Amino acid sequence: MAEQSKFSKLPKRHLFIISETLIDNNFESRGYPTDQEYDENYNTLQNVSRHLNMDVNEEDVQFFIKFLQINDDLLSKIFKTNDKSLINNLEIPVAETYELRYTVWGSCTYEEFLSQNVDAYDKEWVINSVKQQKWDGNWDIYDGWVVRDTNYDNFDMSDFSFDEVIKVPNNNVDKLKESIVNKLLVENTSDFISKLDKRSLLKLKLAIESRLGSL
């Protein structure tokens, strides 16, 4: 489970009061802010949070950006109608864990340690034989296998690029889904079996035994 903002634990009425103040102070919530907007958002949230004795970090800024985004229409309605009972309908954003894949490239010097099996009539002939095969175009350096880790040195990174963002599965949710599917399968199978006559049950028994025997 991803780390959640400490503000997510506050009552919704407190979040509403903070949000109202943030909006009045031009807190940017249209998307992830620019560097300047982020600094302004951070300072605004920090000032608003002083009376709660709460320090602010990046996930807290993200929390309120998302909170204001997903509750934009509802907040506008509350401000317009002053119907505070609608505060209970505010949605609390939940952080998820994502895998960020990226590529780094550059130049370096390296030592790679490989090995190959070579057929020869004399141990002393192996190296000369391989040199001859290389000269004839019959030997490839990378036909060998790695015998120990490659040594890299003088690495000079040129640049990097972000490639892909993938949501990391929540194992607890996946296990719950699997449990529900298995439960439904057992319940449906039991209901199906209860409706079979003796002859059909015997056929099913033979089919199951045959399948078990093949596993």
C-alpha positions as CSV (number, residue, x, y, z in Angstrom):
1,M,0.0,0.0,0.0
2,A,1.4,3.4,-1.0
3,E,2.2,6.0,1.7
4,Q,-0.8,8.2,2.2
5,S,-0.8,11.9,3.1
6,K,-1.3,12.6,6.8
7,F,-4.1,15.0,5.8
8,S,-6.1,12.0,4.5
9,K,-6.8,11.0,8.2
10,L,-8.4,14.4,9.0
11,P,-12.2,14.6,9.2
12,K,-13.9,15.8,6.0
13,R,-15.1,19.0,7.7
14,H,-11.5,19.9,8.5
15,L,-10.4,19.1,4.9
16,F,-13.3,21.4,3.7
17,I,-12.1,24.3,5.8
18,I,-8.5,23.9,4.6
19,S,-9.6,23.6,1.0
20,E,-11.7,26.7,1.3
21,T,-8.6,28.6,2.5
22,L,-6.4,27.1,-0.2
23,I,-8.8,28.2,-2.9
24,D,-9.0,31.7,-1.5
25,N,-5.2,31.8,-1.6
26,N,-5.0,30.7,-5.3
27,F,-3.7,27.2,-4.6
28,E,-3.0,25.7,-8.1
29,S,-5.0,22.5,-8.7
30,R,-5.3,22.1,-12.4
31,G,-2.6,19.5,-12.6
32,Y,0.9,18.9,-11.4
33,P,2.3,22.4,-10.8
34,T,5.3,24.1,-12.4
35,D,8.3,24.6,-10.1
36,Q,7.1,28.1,-9.2
37,E,3.5,27.0,-8.7
38,Y,4.7,24.1,-6.5
39,D,6.7,26.4,-4.3
40,E,3.7,28.7,-4.0
41,N,1.4,25.7,-3.3
42,Y,3.8,24.4,-0.7
43,N,4.1,27.7,1.1
44,T,0.3,28.3,1.1
45,L,-0.4,24.8,2.5
46,Q,2.4,25.2,5.1
47,N,0.9,28.5,6.3
48,V,-2.6,27.0,6.4
49,S,-1.4,24.0,8.4
50,R,0.5,25.8,11.1
51,H,-2.4,25.9,13.4
52,L,-2.7,22.1,13.1
53,N,1.0,21.7,14.0
54,M,1.5,19.7,10.8
55,D,4.6,19.8,8.6
56,V,4.0,19.6,4.8
57,N,5.8,17.5,2.3
58,E,5.3,16.7,-1.4
59,E,2.7,14.0,-0.9
60,D,0.6,16.5,1.1
61,V,0.7,19.0,-1.8
62,Q,-0.3,16.3,-4.2
63,F,-3.1,15.2,-1.9
64,F,-4.8,18.6,-1.9
65,I,-4.3,19.1,-5.7
66,K,-6.1,15.8,-6.2
67,F,-8.7,16.5,-3.5
68,L,-9.6,19.9,-5.1
69,Q,-9.7,18.3,-8.6
70,I,-12.0,15.3,-7.8
71,N,-14.3,17.4,-5.6
72,D,-14.4,20.5,-7.8
73,D,-18.1,20.4,-8.6
74,L,-19.2,19.4,-5.1
75,L,-17.1,22.1,-3.5
76,S,-18.6,24.7,-5.8
77,K,-22.0,23.5,-4.9
78,I,-21.3,23.7,-1.1
79,F,-19.9,27.2,-1.5
80,K,-22.9,28.3,-3.5
81,T,-25.7,26.7,-1.4
82,N,-23.9,26.7,2.0
83,D,-25.3,23.2,2.5
84,K,-22.7,21.8,4.8
85,S,-24.4,18.4,4.9
86,L,-22.8,17.8,1.5
87,I,-19.3,17.8,3.1
88,N,-19.9,14.1,4.0
89,N,-20.0,13.4,0.2
90,L,-16.4,14.7,-0.4
91,E,-14.1,12.0,-1.9
92,I,-10.8,11.3,-0.3
93,P,-8.0,10.7,-2.9
94,V,-5.9,7.5,-2.4
95,A,-2.2,7.3,-3.4
96,E,-1.2,4.2,-5.5
97,T,2.2,2.7,-6.1
98,Y,3.5,3.0,-9.6
99,E,6.6,1.5,-11.3
100,L,8.5,4.1,-13.3
101,R,10.7,2.6,-16.0
102,Y,13.5,4.7,-17.5
103,T,16.6,4.4,-19.6
104,V,20.0,5.8,-18.9
105,W,22.8,5.9,-21.5
106,G,26.4,7.1,-21.8
107,S,29.9,5.8,-22.5
108,C,32.3,3.8,-20.3
109,T,35.3,1.4,-20.4
110,Y,34.5,-2.1,-19.4
111,E,36.1,-5.6,-18.9
112,E,34.0,-8.6,-19.8
113,F,35.0,-12.1,-18.7
114,L,33.9,-14.9,-21.1
115,S,34.6,-18.5,-21.8
116,Q,34.3,-21.0,-24.6
117,N,35.0,-24.6,-25.1
118,V,37.6,-25.2,-27.9
119,D,38.5,-28.5,-29.5
120,A,42.2,-29.0,-30.0
121,Y,44.8,-31.8,-30.0
122,D,47.2,-29.9,-27.7
123,K,46.5,-27.4,-24.9
124,E,49.3,-25.1,-26.3
125,W,47.5,-24.9,-29.6
126,V,44.1,-23.6,-28.3
127,I,44.9,-19.8,-28.5
128,N,46.5,-20.0,-31.9
129,S,43.6,-22.2,-33.1
130,V,41.1,-19.6,-32.0
131,K,43.1,-16.8,-33.5
132,Q,43.1,-18.6,-36.8
133,Q,39.3,-19.2,-36.6
134,K,38.8,-15.5,-35.9
135,W,40.9,-14.7,-38.9
136,D,38.9,-17.0,-41.1
137,G,35.6,-15.6,-39.7
138,N,34.7,-18.7,-37.9
139,W,35.0,-17.5,-34.3
140,D,32.7,-15.0,-32.5
141,I,33.8,-13.4,-29.3
142,Y,30.2,-13.3,-28.0
143,D,29.5,-17.0,-28.6
144,G,31.1,-17.5,-25.1
145,W,29.3,-17.4,-21.8
146,V,29.9,-14.9,-18.9
147,V,32.1,-16.4,-16.2
148,R,32.0,-13.5,-13.7
149,D,30.5,-10.0,-13.5
150,T,31.6,-7.3,-16.0
151,N,33.8,-4.5,-14.6
152,Y,32.6,-1.0,-15.6
153,D,34.8,2.1,-15.2
154,N,35.0,5.7,-16.3
155,F,31.2,5.8,-16.8
156,D,30.1,9.1,-18.3
157,M,26.3,9.5,-18.4
158,S,25.0,11.3,-21.4
159,D,21.3,11.5,-20.6
160,F,18.2,9.6,-19.6
161,S,14.6,9.3,-20.6
162,F,11.4,8.3,-18.9
163,D,9.8,5.4,-20.7
164,E,6.7,4.0,-19.0
165,V,4.6,4.2,-15.9
166,I,2.9,1.0,-14.7
167,K,0.6,0.7,-11.7
168,V,1.9,-1.8,-9.2
169,P,-0.8,-4.4,-8.3
170,N,-2.1,-4.4,-4.8
171,N,-1.5,-7.9,-3.7
172,N,-4.2,-7.7,-1.0
173,V,-6.8,-6.7,-3.6
174,D,-5.7,-9.4,-6.0
175,K,-5.9,-12.0,-3.2
176,L,-9.4,-10.8,-2.3
177,K,-10.5,-11.0,-6.0
178,E,-9.0,-14.5,-6.2
179,S,-10.8,-15.6,-3.0
180,I,-14.1,-14.3,-4.3
181,V,-13.7,-16.1,-7.7
182,N,-12.8,-19.4,-5.9
183,K,-15.8,-19.1,-3.6
184,L,-18.2,-18.4,-6.5
185,L,-16.7,-21.4,-8.4
186,V,-17.2,-23.7,-5.4
187,E,-20.8,-22.5,-4.8
188,N,-21.8,-22.7,-8.4
189,T,-20.2,-26.2,-8.8
190,S,-22.0,-27.4,-5.7
191,D,-25.3,-26.1,-6.9
192,F,-24.7,-27.8,-10.3
193,I,-23.8,-31.2,-8.8
194,S,-26.9,-31.2,-6.5
195,K,-29.0,-31.2,-9.6
196,L,-27.4,-34.3,-11.3
197,D,-28.8,-37.8,-11.2
198,K,-26.8,-40.9,-10.1
199,R,-25.8,-41.8,-13.7
200,S,-24.5,-38.3,-14.4
201,L,-22.7,-38.2,-11.2
202,L,-20.9,-41.5,-12.0
203,K,-19.8,-40.1,-15.4
204,L,-18.6,-36.9,-13.7
205,K,-16.7,-39.0,-11.2
206,L,-14.9,-40.9,-13.9
207,A,-14.1,-37.7,-15.7
208,I,-12.6,-36.2,-12.6
209,E,-10.5,-39.3,-11.7
210,S,-9.2,-39.4,-15.3
211,R,-8.2,-35.7,-15.1
212,L,-6.6,-36.2,-11.7
213,G,-4.6,-39.1,-13.0
214,S,-3.1,-37.0,-15.8
215,L,-1.8,-34.3,-13.4
